[in-house]
């Protein structure tokens, strides 16, 4: 049996720090080794949400699976949430794989095959979608409160500003913005421009 592994991390920083993706890949490879399946390809989406199907590697995998060449017989994921967090997408693409005679296997959710498996997959997909929406709701609420208290929510500071640590609560760090002009006692247009250019280069 030829297997293709699909791995995904929605957090780009998490992917850069080599936390989630290598773990997913190693566990999927170990699962294939136990089954004596040959891993022929790995598709990886780093920093991509599964609430939609707008993922480069995901679409490439689906296209290859449904091609006439059929380079693999089964798609392996660590959990269904890596494949999709949208119930309609989950059902649509697993059905598409089924029509192409390509199996879909979640190594941590052994639901078997047949009608019962379809029902369980739908339930798990709905739970993943609900969890994603709940997380999004709580993150938005926290960011709104953080902004209401006058703190910076992240991303690259606007031109002319830099972030600084405003408060520490254990491991949690709250940041705010400071105008770089406050560092200048006297300046002209040229010196201010050069200072801002150096500040941006350091970010």
CORPECOR-V750928 format. One record per helix or strand of 3 or more residues. SS is the DSSP state (H for helix, E for strand). FROM is the first residue (numbers start at 1). TO is the last residue. If there is no record, write none. Layout:
SS | FROM | TO
SS | FROM | TO
//
This chain:
E | 2 | 9
H | 12 | 16
H | 20 | 35
E | 38 | 46
H | 56 | 65
E | 74 | 77
H | 80 | 83
H | 87 | 99
E | 103 | 106
H | 115 | 148
E | 161 | 169
E | 172 | 179
H | 180 | 183
H | 189 | 202
//
